[in-house]
Amino acid sequence: MFRPIKWLCISAVVLGGAGFALFGTRLPSYLGTMASSVRESVEGQIPVEIELKRAEKLIQEIDPQIQSCKRDVAQAEVDLERLQESVTLLEQVVSVEQQRLHNGAQLLSGNGETEYRLASDRYARRQMEIDLQRTLDSYRNNQAILKTKRALIERQMEAVAAAKQRLGAVRAQKEQLEDEIRALKTQQKWIETMTASTRRFD
């Protein structure tokens, strides 16, 4: 069982030593060139019909990828739009609370009266202080949420850009395959024409 492996290893060492003795440090370069030549000769022997079928199959496989990328872009844009709308609404709430705090602070720093008229309602000073404290807590909380959502918007914009970039890359790949198919079909027609001409000549 181990004898073939042993002979294989010995043969590899002997060939490697012989190659190094003949070519020296240029041996890897020669080996790479030989491998490339073999690959090119094999590719040159592949019929146009097979290449054409391969490219068409790749086109069929890439279409679902394009649809998936389109869905990703659409979903990312919808999420971004929702975030922007929620930020707009929250900014309005924060603006109202800020104005309420400003007005309340002005009233409380007045002439020391125990009652104040605010929005057609009368409040005792203590009740107004409690209401303003609640407004202040809500304002601070909304400010923190607003900061977080603005950061989310930036990240979501990056996600939209990345999704669009992926879609563009897949579309470019499809266009490249379509160009390859057109070239292969042209080559196929040329071969068919030359074959027909040769037959007529014969």
Backbone as ProteinMPNN parsed JSONL, in Angstrom:
{"seq_chain_A": "MFRPIKWLCISAVVLGGAGFALFGTRLPSYLGTMASSVRESVEGQIPVEIELKRAEKLIQEIDPQIQSCKRDVAQAEVDLERLQESVTLLEQVVSVEQQRLHNGAQLLSGNGETEYRLASDRYARRQMEIDLQRTLDSYRNNQAILKTKRALIERQMEAVAAAKQRLGAVRAQKEQLEDEIRALKTQQKWIETMTASTRRFD", "coords_chain_A": {"N_chain_A": [[0.83, -1.216, 0.0], [1.978, 1.196, 0.775], [4.08, 1.327, -0.925], [3.627, 2.37, -3.642], [3.168, 5.067, -3.015], [5.583, 5.703, -1.861], [7.344, 5.395, -4.059], [6.291, 7.356, -5.685], [6.864, 9.693, -4.249], [9.662, 9.56, -4.27], [10.121, 9.78, -7.004], [9.147, 12.354, -7.483], [10.967, 13.886, -6.01], [13.332, 13.29, -7.363], [12.758, 14.263, -9.974], [12.32, 16.94, -9.332], [14.872, 17.632, -8.399], [16.369, 17.233, -10.703], [15.197, 19.09, -12.409], [15.852, 21.447, -11.08], [18.593, 21.347, -11.302], [18.911, 21.697, -14.038], [17.542, 24.122, -14.682], [17.88, 25.82, -12.536], [17.278, 28.551, -10.357], [15.257, 29.483, -11.929], [13.36, 27.616, -12.312], [10.655, 27.596, -11.083], [9.462, 29.612, -12.646], [9.525, 28.533, -15.241], [7.892, 26.292, -14.846], [5.442, 27.543, -14.22], [4.953, 28.833, -16.66], [4.685, 26.638, -18.361], [2.375, 25.431, -17.255], [0.509, 27.425, -17.773], [0.545, 27.45, -20.572], [-0.434, 24.885, -21.135], [-3.026, 25.134, -20.077], [-4.077, 27.16, -21.733], [-3.98, 25.878, -24.197], [-5.81, 23.839, -23.775], [-8.129, 25.319, -23.334], [-8.346, 26.427, -25.852], [-9.184, 24.289, -27.299], [-11.805, 23.883, -26.628], [-15.062, 23.625, -27.845], [-17.018, 26.151, -29.603], [-19.748, 25.991, -29.188], [-20.027, 24.818, -26.65], [-18.842, 26.762, -25.024], [-20.654, 28.797, -25.494], [-23.044, 27.747, -24.427], [-22.245, 27.577, -21.774], [-21.901, 30.323, -21.08], [-24.521, 31.248, -21.485], [-25.842, 29.781, -19.518], [-24.692, 30.891, -17.248], [-25.754, 33.448, -17.463], [-28.467, 32.9, -16.994], [-28.261, 32.114, -14.334], [-27.461, 34.458, -13.149], [-29.53, 36.271, -13.324], [-31.511, 35.834, -11.201], [-29.896, 36.756, -9.108], [-29.689, 39.449, -9.69], [-32.357, 40.262, -9.324], [-32.596, 39.743, -6.595], [-30.728, 41.578, -5.572], [-31.991, 43.934, -6.36], [-34.267, 43.836, -4.729], [-33.014, 44.075, -2.257], [-31.972, 46.668, -2.43], [-34.351, 48.173, -2.663], [-35.599, 47.553, -0.185], [-33.715, 48.592, 1.592], [-33.876, 51.309, 0.941], [-36.528, 51.849, 1.652], [-36.412, 51.406, 4.429], [-34.65, 53.456, 5.105], [-36.181, 55.705, 4.394], [-38.301, 55.496, 6.226], [-36.92, 55.847, 8.629], [-36.043, 58.491, 8.284], [-38.512, 59.829, 8.212], [-39.446, 59.311, 10.824], [-37.526, 60.673, 12.29], [-38.028, 63.294, 11.48], [-40.618, 63.715, 12.558], [-40.002, 63.4, 15.288], [-38.247, 65.501, 15.661], [-40.013, 67.634, 15.445], [-41.578, 67.228, 17.747], [-39.613, 67.591, 19.727], [-38.986, 70.245, 19.235], [-41.409, 71.528, 19.994], [-41.47, 70.845, 22.716], [-39.174, 72.141, 23.583], [-39.867, 74.815, 23.186], [-41.973, 74.946, 24.999], [-40.633, 74.556, 27.437], [-39.066, 76.845, 27.444], [-41.019, 78.88, 27.57], [-42.233, 78.211, 30.03], [-40.094, 78.557, 31.797], [-39.747, 81.302, 31.631], [-42.184, 82.187, 32.71], [-42.041, 81.182, 35.33], [-39.934, 82.616, 36.323], [-41.023, 85.046, 36.889], [-42.959, 87.538, 38.589], [-43.297, 86.307, 41.04], [-45.885, 85.441, 41.582], [-48.507, 83.25, 42.691], [-50.194, 81.943, 40.963], [-50.601, 81.335, 37.452], [-51.414, 82.217, 34.095], [-51.652, 80.071, 31.489], [-51.931, 79.025, 28.294], [-54.717, 79.417, 28.401], [-55.42, 78.144, 30.735], [-55.356, 77.825, 34.33], [-52.646, 77.405, 36.472], [-51.27, 76.197, 39.462], [-48.234, 77.206, 41.044], [-46.605, 75.073, 41.908], [-47.682, 72.908, 40.523], [-47.098, 73.691, 37.935], [-44.317, 73.584, 37.972], [-43.936, 70.843, 38.294], [-45.037, 69.912, 35.899], [-43.299, 71.11, 34.061], [-40.925, 69.834, 34.738], [-41.491, 67.223, 33.959], [-41.774, 67.687, 31.243], [-39.153, 68.46, 30.693], [-37.742, 66.082, 31.239], [-38.84, 64.409, 29.262], [-38.006, 65.832, 27.037], [-35.188, 65.592, 27.177], [-34.95, 62.809, 26.918], [-36.049, 62.419, 24.364], [-34.221, 63.857, 22.884], [-31.951, 62.238, 23.141], [-32.861, 59.933, 21.838], [-33.214, 61.01, 19.318], [-30.589, 61.616, 18.578], [-29.546, 59.035, 18.397], [-31.118, 57.988, 16.299], [-30.371, 59.629, 14.199], [-27.755, 58.812, 13.828], [-28.317, 56.226, 13.025], [-29.516, 56.758, 10.596], [-27.343, 57.642, 9.082], [-25.846, 55.266, 8.941], [-27.71, 53.687, 7.605], [-27.87, 54.989, 5.172], [-25.354, 54.366, 4.197], [-25.741, 51.641, 3.937], [-27.662, 51.585, 1.897], [-26.139, 52.655, -0.195], [-24.199, 50.639, -0.416], [-25.789, 48.455, -1.175], [-26.709, 49.339, -3.67], [-24.282, 49.443, -4.976], [-23.595, 46.728, -5.061], [-25.663, 45.822, -6.718], [-25.026, 47.208, -9.068], [-22.567, 45.994, -9.672], [-23.32, 43.335, -10.207], [-24.99, 43.737, -12.396], [-23.115, 44.744, -14.201], [-21.563, 42.494, -14.52], [-23.415, 40.849, -15.796], [-23.757, 42.268, -18.205], [-21.208, 41.977, -19.254], [-21.17, 39.222, -19.706], [-23.219, 39.088, -21.613], [-22.0, 40.471, -23.714], [-19.962, 38.658, -24.209], [-21.478, 36.47, -25.088], [-22.593, 37.507, -27.441], [-20.246, 37.821, -28.93], [-19.416, 35.158, -29.115], [-21.557, 34.044, -30.554], [-21.25, 35.398, -32.968], [-18.765, 34.369, -33.687], [-19.503, 31.703, -33.938], [-21.3, 31.803, -36.124], [-19.519, 32.613, -38.072], [-17.81, 30.391, -38.211], [-19.648, 28.473, -39.062], [-20.284, 29.53, -41.56], [-17.796, 29.421, -42.842], [-17.42, 26.647, -42.795], [-19.565, 25.787, -44.419], [-18.808, 27.003, -46.803], [-16.44, 25.64, -47.342], [-17.409, 23.051, -47.728], [-18.945, 23.452, -50.064], [-16.891, 24.072, -51.818], [-15.461, 21.668, -51.807]], "CA_chain_A": [[0.0, 0.0, 0.0], [2.79, 2.403, 0.891], [5.141, 1.326, -1.927], [3.389, 3.368, -4.71], [3.354, 6.425, -2.483], [7.02, 5.876, -1.684], [7.946, 5.619, -5.378], [5.828, 8.662, -6.172], [7.642, 10.728, -3.554], [11.038, 9.503, -4.773], [10.114, 10.321, -8.369], [8.97, 13.812, -7.404], [12.229, 14.461, -5.544], [14.324, 13.159, -8.446], [12.411, 15.213, -11.035], [12.553, 18.293, -8.833], [16.315, 17.866, -8.386], [16.84, 17.357, -12.088], [14.743, 20.374, -12.932], [16.627, 22.519, -10.449], [19.951, 21.285, -11.864], [18.876, 22.214, -15.406], [17.037, 25.495, -14.808], [18.269, 26.625, -11.389], [16.21, 29.298, -9.68], [14.214, 29.824, -12.898], [12.462, 26.475, -12.434], [9.236, 27.949, -10.873], [8.964, 30.397, -13.779], [9.27, 27.596, -16.343], [6.726, 25.474, -14.508], [4.256, 28.384, -14.371], [4.718, 29.051, -18.091], [4.189, 25.388, -18.923], [0.988, 25.246, -16.821], [-0.324, 28.395, -18.49], [0.436, 27.01, -21.966], [-1.346, 23.744, -21.176], [-4.388, 25.62, -19.861], [-4.517, 27.886, -22.924], [-4.217, 24.929, -25.281], [-7.063, 23.143, -23.47], [-9.224, 26.258, -23.588], [-8.476, 26.605, -27.286], [-9.83, 23.119, -27.883], [-13.21, 23.833, -26.228], [-15.917, 24.101, -28.945], [-17.754, 27.391, -29.374], [-21.09, 25.659, -28.672], [-19.932, 24.6, -25.204], [-18.612, 28.078, -24.418], [-21.902, 29.551, -25.599], [-23.971, 27.199, -23.435], [-21.752, 27.963, -20.449], [-22.209, 31.736, -20.867], [-25.979, 31.38, -21.351], [-26.204, 29.258, -18.204], [-24.299, 31.907, -16.267], [-26.749, 34.52, -17.566], [-29.669, 32.44, -16.288], [-27.985, 32.096, -12.904], [-27.219, 35.801, -12.638], [-30.784, 37.013, -13.271], [-32.044, 35.85, -9.829], [-29.043, 37.603, -8.267], [-30.075, 40.838, -9.949], [-33.634, 40.492, -8.649], [-32.328, 39.785, -5.159], [-30.07, 42.861, -5.295], [-33.016, 44.98, -6.481], [-35.078, 43.798, -3.5], [-32.192, 44.609, -1.169], [-31.921, 48.129, -2.59], [-35.68, 48.71, -2.346], [-35.829, 47.442, 1.255], [-32.826, 49.542, 2.264], [-34.413, 52.655, 0.724], [-37.743, 51.973, 2.473], [-35.977, 51.567, 5.823], [-34.087, 54.799, 5.231], [-37.286, 56.668, 4.352], [-39.012, 55.422, 7.499], [-36.08, 56.487, 9.639], [-36.073, 59.941, 8.062], [-39.829, 60.321, 8.642], [-39.527, 59.289, 12.29], [-36.669, 61.748, 12.787], [-38.745, 64.553, 11.241], [-41.671, 63.82, 13.577], [-39.391, 63.58, 16.606], [-37.724, 66.873, 15.695], [-41.148, 68.517, 15.732], [-41.908, 67.056, 19.166], [-38.543, 68.227, 20.506], [-39.132, 71.698, 19.078], [-42.537, 71.949, 20.833], [-41.055, 70.73, 24.122], [-38.199, 73.193, 23.839], [-40.611, 76.065, 23.325], [-42.732, 74.871, 26.254], [-39.674, 74.774, 28.52], [-38.673, 78.258, 27.407], [-42.136, 79.687, 28.08], [-42.405, 77.917, 31.448], [-39.007, 79.188, 32.545], [-40.032, 82.738, 31.692], [-43.286, 82.399, 33.644], [-41.603, 80.915, 36.701], [-39.006, 83.661, 36.757], [-41.788, 86.293, 36.875], [-43.048, 88.413, 39.763], [-43.554, 85.565, 42.262], [-47.293, 85.136, 41.809], [-48.75, 81.828, 42.96], [-50.948, 81.388, 39.853], [-50.207, 81.847, 36.151], [-52.297, 81.837, 33.009], [-50.876, 79.443, 30.437], [-52.816, 78.341, 27.349], [-56.1, 79.584, 28.874], [-55.651, 77.374, 31.955], [-54.64, 78.336, 35.496], [-51.839, 76.398, 37.141], [-50.531, 76.581, 40.653], [-46.794, 77.207, 40.77], [-46.055, 73.741, 42.111], [-48.133, 72.074, 39.418], [-46.354, 74.095, 36.752], [-42.956, 73.062, 38.103], [-43.999, 69.406, 38.034], [-45.252, 69.735, 34.459], [-42.075, 71.487, 33.362], [-39.936, 68.785, 34.978], [-41.851, 66.117, 33.077], [-41.426, 68.105, 29.888], [-37.703, 68.429, 30.589], [-37.336, 64.673, 31.145], [-39.219, 63.939, 27.94], [-37.148, 66.519, 26.076], [-33.866, 64.969, 27.216], [-35.08, 61.465, 26.369], [-36.247, 62.533, 22.912], [-32.955, 64.305, 22.307], [-31.081, 61.064, 23.051], [-33.397, 59.091, 20.764], [-32.954, 61.717, 18.061], [-29.173, 61.433, 18.27], [-29.383, 57.644, 17.967], [-31.747, 57.796, 14.997], [-29.557, 60.303, 13.178], [-26.637, 57.902, 13.553], [-28.878, 55.12, 12.252], [-29.737, 57.242, 9.232], [-26.05, 57.626, 8.393], [-25.501, 53.875, 8.631], [-28.644, 53.184, 6.604], [-27.454, 55.563, 3.888], [-24.231, 53.544, 3.753], [-26.306, 50.355, 3.513], [-28.28, 51.813, 0.584], [-25.054, 52.798, -1.175], [-23.58, 49.315, -0.618], [-26.734, 47.622, -1.94], [-26.678, 49.823, -5.051], [-22.998, 49.053, -5.553], [-23.696, 45.302, -5.393], [-26.522, 45.705, -7.895], [-24.258, 47.661, -10.225], [-21.544, 44.997, -9.99], [-23.97, 42.175, -10.831], [-25.424, 44.159, -13.73], [-21.922, 44.823, -15.056], [-21.198, 41.104, -14.832], [-24.356, 40.365, -16.811], [-23.43, 42.927, -19.478], [-19.993, 41.341, -19.764], [-21.567, 37.921, -20.245], [-23.975, 39.323, -22.848], [-21.006, 40.781, -24.757], [-19.288, 37.403, -24.544], [-22.411, 35.657, -25.875], [-22.653, 38.083, -28.794], [-18.997, 37.494, -29.628], [-19.426, 33.72, -29.407], [-22.508, 33.798, -31.641], [-20.606, 35.864, -34.191], [-17.75, 33.381, -34.024], [-20.199, 30.489, -34.372], [-21.789, 32.036, -37.483], [-18.365, 32.644, -38.973], [-17.374, 28.998, -38.392], [-20.651, 27.799, -39.9], [-20.134, 30.035, -42.925], [-16.566, 28.856, -43.406], [-17.651, 25.217, -43.021], [-20.431, 25.657, -45.597], [-18.009, 27.356, -48.002], [-15.503, 24.533, -47.598], [-18.177, 21.941, -48.299], [-19.271, 23.77, -51.457], [-15.646, 23.98, -52.591], [-15.174, 20.25, -51.982]], "C_chain_A": [[0.859, 1.26, 0.0], [3.868, 2.492, -0.185], [4.876, 2.308, -3.065], [3.599, 4.796, -4.237], [4.839, 6.726, -2.332], [7.7, 6.18, -3.021], [7.535, 6.969, -5.965], [6.631, 9.793, -5.54], [9.071, 10.76, -4.073], [11.119, 10.103, -6.179], [9.999, 11.832, -8.364], [10.262, 14.484, -6.983], [13.275, 14.427, -6.648], [14.042, 14.161, -9.567], [12.671, 16.645, -10.601], [14.038, 18.618, -8.819], [16.868, 18.047, -9.78], [16.43, 18.697, -12.691], [15.535, 21.525, -12.355], [18.042, 22.55, -11.006], [19.982, 21.898, -13.26], [18.56, 23.706, -15.462], [17.421, 26.397, -13.635], [17.071, 27.309, -10.746], [15.081, 29.681, -10.623], [13.19, 28.7, -13.072], [10.994, 26.842, -12.177], [8.633, 28.729, -12.031], [8.642, 29.504, -14.962], [8.03, 26.748, -16.081], [5.432, 26.264, -14.671], [3.908, 28.611, -15.822], [4.156, 27.807, -18.747], [2.723, 25.169, -18.543], [0.048, 26.182, -17.56], [-0.524, 27.971, -19.94], [-0.523, 25.836, -22.105], [-2.781, 24.198, -21.021], [-4.917, 26.334, -21.095], [-4.802, 26.925, -24.08], [-5.507, 24.158, -25.063], [-8.252, 24.047, -23.75], [-9.442, 26.448, -25.082], [-9.174, 25.446, -27.97], [-11.317, 23.026, -27.527], [-14.076, 24.38, -27.369], [-16.69, 25.36, -28.562], [-19.129, 27.101, -28.771], [-21.079, 25.479, -27.159], [-19.72, 25.923, -24.478], [-19.898, 28.906, -24.402], [-22.917, 29.068, -24.568], [-23.552, 27.582, -22.021], [-22.114, 29.414, -20.119], [-23.711, 31.949, -20.68], [-26.464, 30.859, -19.997], [-25.848, 30.254, -17.107], [-25.269, 33.081, -16.283], [-28.016, 34.136, -16.807], [-29.467, 32.44, -14.78], [-27.859, 33.499, -12.322], [-28.497, 36.631, -12.548], [-31.422, 36.988, -11.87], [-31.21, 36.704, -8.883], [-29.394, 39.073, -8.448], [-31.383, 41.167, -9.246], [-33.453, 40.59, -7.139], [-31.674, 41.107, -4.767], [-31.06, 44.018, -5.395], [-33.891, 45.025, -5.231], [-34.306, 44.382, -2.316], [-32.13, 46.135, -1.227], [-33.254, 48.758, -2.185], [-35.941, 48.678, -0.847], [-34.965, 48.434, 2.028], [-33.345, 50.975, 2.116], [-35.683, 52.884, 1.538], [-37.372, 52.185, 3.932], [-35.402, 52.95, 6.064], [-35.185, 55.85, 5.258], [-38.069, 56.673, 5.663], [-38.219, 56.085, 8.616], [-36.128, 58.005, 9.513], [-37.412, 60.539, 8.498], [-39.942, 60.356, 10.162], [-38.666, 60.383, 12.904], [-37.355, 63.101, 12.613], [-39.833, 64.765, 12.287], [-41.087, 64.084, 14.961], [-38.789, 64.969, 16.74], [-38.839, 67.871, 15.994], [-41.546, 68.445, 17.208], [-40.886, 67.76, 20.039], [-38.648, 69.748, 20.425], [-40.265, 72.24, 19.943], [-42.146, 71.911, 22.309], [-40.061, 71.82, 24.494], [-38.884, 74.546, 24.023], [-41.404, 76.097, 24.624], [-41.821, 75.112, 27.451], [-39.255, 76.238, 28.602], [-39.776, 79.141, 27.994], [-42.332, 79.463, 29.576], [-41.338, 78.566, 32.301], [-39.235, 80.683, 32.671], [-41.139, 83.027, 32.696], [-42.84, 82.214, 35.091], [-40.614, 81.951, 37.221], [-39.673, 85.028, 36.798], [-41.781, 87.013, 38.216], [-43.435, 87.665, 41.036], [-45.013, 85.295, 42.546], [-47.476, 83.635, 41.982], [-49.558, 81.178, 41.86], [-50.545, 82.082, 38.557], [-51.219, 81.385, 35.122], [-51.423, 81.319, 31.862], [-51.818, 78.626, 29.578], [-54.24, 78.289, 27.873], [-56.43, 78.736, 30.099], [-54.836, 77.974, 33.089], [-53.917, 77.183, 36.185], [-51.302, 76.981, 38.435], [-49.048, 76.464, 40.346], [-46.208, 75.8, 40.876], [-46.436, 72.809, 40.959], [-47.365, 72.407, 38.137], [-44.924, 73.562, 36.803], [-42.914, 71.558, 37.799], [-44.149, 69.143, 36.538], [-43.989, 70.058, 33.657], [-40.979, 70.435, 33.554], [-40.219, 67.563, 34.095], [-41.494, 66.438, 31.627], [-39.921, 68.047, 29.672], [-37.188, 66.996, 30.457], [-37.651, 64.106, 29.759], [-38.327, 64.544, 26.866], [-35.762, 65.869, 26.011], [-33.901, 63.559, 26.605], [-35.219, 61.5, 24.843], [-34.98, 63.009, 22.208], [-31.993, 63.125, 22.135], [-31.543, 60.129, 21.924], [-33.09, 59.7, 19.405], [-31.498, 61.537, 17.622], [-28.92, 60.015, 17.74], [-29.944, 57.434, 16.572], [-30.975, 58.502, 13.891], [-28.332, 59.467, 12.825], [-27.102, 56.706, 12.726], [-29.111, 55.517, 10.801], [-28.429, 57.219, 8.445], [-25.654, 56.199, 7.999], [-26.427, 53.303, 7.558], [-28.332, 53.743, 5.222], [-26.264, 54.789, 3.324], [-24.725, 52.189, 3.254], [-26.956, 50.474, 2.142], [-27.2, 51.908, -0.497], [-24.394, 51.454, -1.466], [-24.483, 48.412, -1.445], [-26.747, 48.046, -3.411], [-25.366, 49.426, -5.739], [-23.005, 47.574, -5.937], [-24.549, 45.09, -6.632], [-25.775, 46.116, -9.157], [-23.204, 46.638, -10.648], [-22.16, 43.784, -10.692], [-24.453, 42.528, -12.234], [-24.248, 44.232, -14.691], [-21.461, 43.427, -15.457], [-22.121, 40.526, -15.903], [-24.05, 40.975, -18.17], [-22.18, 42.305, -20.098], [-20.309, 39.977, -20.372], [-22.345, 38.077, -21.55], [-23.038, 39.669, -23.995], [-20.28, 39.508, -25.199], [-20.177, 36.512, -25.403], [-22.508, 36.179, -27.298], [-21.4, 37.738, -29.599], [-18.957, 36.013, -30.01], [-20.39, 33.388, -30.54], [-21.945, 34.263, -32.972], [-19.549, 34.868, -34.657], [-18.39, 32.089, -34.545], [-20.718, 30.646, -35.804], [-20.643, 32.033, -38.48], [-17.867, 31.225, -39.252], [-18.346, 28.249, -39.291], [-20.528, 28.234, -41.358], [-18.905, 29.438, -43.6], [-16.739, 27.36, -43.681], [-18.496, 24.98, -44.254], [-19.66, 25.97, -46.877], [-17.049, 26.248, -48.363], [-16.204, 23.339, -48.22], [-18.528, 22.191, -49.755], [-18.039, 23.646, -52.342], [-15.285, 22.519, -52.854], [-16.106, 19.65, -53.019]], "O_chain_A": [[0.544, 2.249, -0.661], [4.495, 3.535, -0.37], [5.794, 3.032, -3.449], [4.138, 5.631, -4.963], [5.301, 7.829, -2.624], [8.519, 7.094, -3.118], [8.317, 7.634, -6.644], [7.029, 10.737, -6.222], [9.636, 11.831, -4.294], [12.055, 10.834, -6.504], [10.665, 12.517, -9.141], [10.626, 15.528, -7.524], [14.011, 15.392, -6.854], [14.954, 14.828, -10.055], [13.171, 17.463, -11.373], [14.439, 19.726, -9.176], [17.723, 18.9, -10.019], [17.208, 19.348, -13.388], [15.856, 22.479, -13.064], [18.632, 23.618, -11.17], [20.961, 22.545, -13.632], [19.208, 24.463, -16.185], [17.299, 27.617, -13.734], [15.997, 26.724, -10.61], [14.042, 30.16, -10.168], [12.265, 28.814, -13.877], [10.139, 26.446, -12.969], [7.463, 28.552, -12.371], [7.616, 29.682, -15.619], [7.22, 26.517, -16.979], [4.443, 25.745, -15.188], [2.736, 28.592, -16.2], [3.262, 27.891, -19.589], [1.914, 24.774, -19.383], [-1.062, 25.801, -17.931], [-1.619, 28.109, -20.484], [-1.319, 25.773, -23.042], [-3.665, 23.722, -21.732], [-6.074, 26.144, -21.472], [-5.743, 27.127, -24.847], [-6.222, 23.85, -26.016], [-9.254, 23.618, -24.323], [-10.575, 26.611, -25.535], [-9.693, 25.587, -29.077], [-12.022, 22.175, -28.069], [-13.842, 25.502, -27.819], [-16.979, 25.61, -27.392], [-19.621, 27.868, -27.943], [-21.993, 25.924, -26.465], [-20.337, 26.178, -23.444], [-20.191, 29.614, -23.438], [-23.574, 29.876, -23.911], [-24.395, 27.877, -21.173], [-22.577, 29.706, -19.017], [-24.13, 32.73, -19.826], [-27.382, 31.423, -19.401], [-26.606, 30.439, -16.155], [-25.575, 33.648, -15.234], [-28.572, 34.947, -16.065], [-30.397, 32.732, -14.029], [-28.12, 33.707, -11.137], [-28.553, 37.593, -11.783], [-31.841, 38.04, -11.389], [-31.75, 37.311, -7.957], [-29.397, 39.846, -7.49], [-31.511, 42.23, -8.639], [-34.081, 41.422, -6.484], [-32.027, 41.693, -3.744], [-30.987, 44.97, -4.618], [-34.22, 46.101, -4.731], [-34.87, 45.091, -1.482], [-32.225, 46.809, -0.201], [-33.285, 49.749, -1.456], [-36.443, 49.651, -0.285], [-35.42, 49.041, 2.997], [-33.263, 51.764, 3.056], [-35.9, 53.979, 2.058], [-37.948, 53.042, 4.602], [-35.641, 53.551, 7.111], [-35.129, 56.785, 6.056], [-38.456, 57.734, 6.153], [-38.78, 56.798, 9.448], [-36.239, 58.717, 10.511], [-37.45, 61.622, 9.082], [-40.471, 61.314, 10.726], [-39.033, 60.96, 13.928], [-37.276, 63.957, 13.494], [-39.964, 65.857, 12.841], [-41.617, 64.898, 15.718], [-38.819, 65.553, 17.823], [-38.627, 68.845, 16.717], [-41.815, 69.467, 17.839], [-41.252, 68.453, 20.989], [-38.429, 70.451, 21.411], [-40.116, 73.293, 20.563], [-42.454, 72.835, 23.061], [-40.108, 72.357, 25.6], [-38.522, 75.321, 24.909], [-41.502, 77.137, 25.275], [-42.21, 75.809, 28.388], [-39.109, 76.795, 29.69], [-39.511, 80.03, 28.804], [-42.571, 80.417, 30.317], [-41.62, 79.065, 33.39], [-38.945, 81.268, 33.714], [-41.055, 83.996, 33.451], [-43.214, 82.992, 35.969], [-40.48, 82.134, 38.431], [-38.995, 86.054, 36.749], [-40.755, 87.095, 38.891], [-43.854, 88.287, 42.012], [-45.35, 84.944, 43.677], [-46.682, 82.845, 41.471], [-49.615, 79.95, 41.811], [-50.193, 83.261, 38.556], [-51.808, 80.311, 35.245], [-50.571, 82.037, 31.34], [-52.43, 77.665, 30.044], [-54.898, 77.251, 27.802], [-57.598, 78.619, 30.468], [-53.774, 78.554, 32.868], [-54.498, 76.13, 36.445], [-50.922, 78.151, 38.479], [-48.656, 75.694, 39.469], [-45.41, 75.388, 40.034], [-45.616, 72.024, 40.484], [-47.025, 71.518, 37.356], [-44.384, 73.136, 35.782], [-41.995, 71.066, 37.145], [-43.482, 68.272, 35.978], [-43.657, 69.364, 32.696], [-40.197, 70.177, 32.639], [-39.298, 66.95, 33.555], [-40.986, 65.594, 30.888], [-39.456, 67.64, 28.608], [-36.297, 66.728, 29.651], [-36.829, 63.411, 29.161], [-37.937, 63.871, 25.912], [-35.23, 65.628, 24.927], [-32.995, 63.171, 25.869], [-34.591, 60.718, 24.13], [-34.701, 62.612, 21.077], [-31.306, 63.019, 21.12], [-30.731, 59.606, 21.161], [-32.747, 58.991, 18.458], [-31.217, 61.332, 16.441], [-28.185, 59.82, 16.772], [-29.315, 56.773, 15.746], [-30.934, 58.017, 12.76], [-27.918, 59.417, 11.667], [-26.387, 56.23, 11.844], [-28.925, 54.711, 9.89], [-28.408, 56.822, 7.28], [-25.192, 55.951, 6.884], [-25.992, 52.53, 6.704], [-28.507, 53.055, 4.216], [-26.175, 54.579, 2.114], [-24.204, 51.65, 2.277], [-26.824, 49.575, 1.312], [-27.327, 51.321, -1.571], [-24.065, 51.155, -2.614], [-24.006, 47.685, -2.316], [-26.793, 47.195, -4.299], [-25.347, 49.114, -6.929], [-22.494, 47.198, -6.992], [-24.21, 44.282, -7.497], [-25.878, 45.456, -10.191], [-22.974, 46.437, -11.841], [-21.594, 43.266, -11.655], [-24.342, 41.718, -13.154], [-24.358, 43.834, -15.851], [-21.024, 43.205, -16.586], [-21.677, 39.809, -16.8], [-24.08, 40.276, -19.182], [-22.102, 42.128, -21.313], [-19.78, 39.622, -21.425], [-22.158, 37.298, -22.484], [-23.245, 39.221, -25.123], [-20.017, 39.302, -26.383], [-19.698, 35.871, -26.338], [-22.507, 35.402, -28.252], [-21.475, 37.408, -30.782], [-18.515, 35.662, -31.103], [-20.087, 32.552, -31.39], [-22.137, 33.603, -33.993], [-19.442, 34.56, -35.844], [-17.881, 31.464, -35.476], [-20.592, 29.725, -36.61], [-20.772, 31.518, -39.59], [-17.54, 30.893, -40.391], [-17.937, 27.489, -40.169], [-20.65, 27.419, -42.274], [-18.951, 29.011, -44.754], [-16.254, 26.861, -44.696], [-18.202, 24.089, -45.052], [-19.827, 25.302, -47.898], [-16.856, 25.942, -49.539], [-15.672, 22.693, -49.123], [-18.433, 21.291, -50.589], [-18.125, 23.173, -53.476], [-14.862, 22.16, -53.952], [-16.021, 18.457, -53.309]]}, "name": "protein", "num_of_chains": 1, "seq": "MFRPIKWLCISAVVLGGAGFALFGTRLPSYLGTMASSVRESVEGQIPVEIELKRAEKLIQEIDPQIQSCKRDVAQAEVDLERLQESVTLLEQVVSVEQQRLHNGAQLLSGNGETEYRLASDRYARRQMEIDLQRTLDSYRNNQAILKTKRALIERQMEAVAAAKQRLGAVRAQKEQLEDEIRALKTQQKWIETMTASTRRFD"}
